Amino acid sequence: MKNGKTIWFFGLPCSGKTTLGDYLKANHMPNAIRLDGDHVREGLSAQLGYTEEGRYENTRRVAEVCELLNNQGVDAICSFVSPFERYRLLINAIVTNIRLVYVETSAEQCESRDVKGMWAKARKGQIRGFTGYDSCFEIPEKYFTVKGHGEINDNVDNLIGELK
């Protein structure tokens, strides 16, 4: 059996991670399993909060699921903020066949496309510890990068070319 692979999109909230992951699945990896922050927090990690410990544990759990899937020959496409390099190192340590992809988007662009109003709530103090506003996002230096404001198909085509 051939091992599967994991593509893990990370970046600020509302940077375009989910959109890119959905496009990748629909157009290039139709049999892949999609794991997205919003959905995982409803089930697998429902009891975890947004403390540092809760966020780290959420990342660890998702990485373990990806490795289990990959070992069964199933591809995974993930969309998670993954704001700290220590999270990315954890992911790389757990998932054997992975490609981390940074979705580079400015905070202003993210806020302008926020349909849930999370950035506005953070500005009003209704959400504390919001990544990119009052919680740090460590800008990566060593990962494949796509522009969150770029054309979706161009970004994914560039990624597919990089994966070959």
Buried (B, 14 or more C-beta within 10 A) or exposed (E): EEBBBBBBBBBBBBBBBBBBBBBBBEEBBEEBBBBBBEEBBEEBBEEBEBEEEBBBBBBBBBBEBBBEBBEEEBBBBBBBBBBBBEBBEBBBEBBBBBBBBBBBBEBEBBBEBBEEEBBEBBEEEEBEBBBBBEBEBEEBEEBBBBBBBBEBEEBBEBBBEEEE
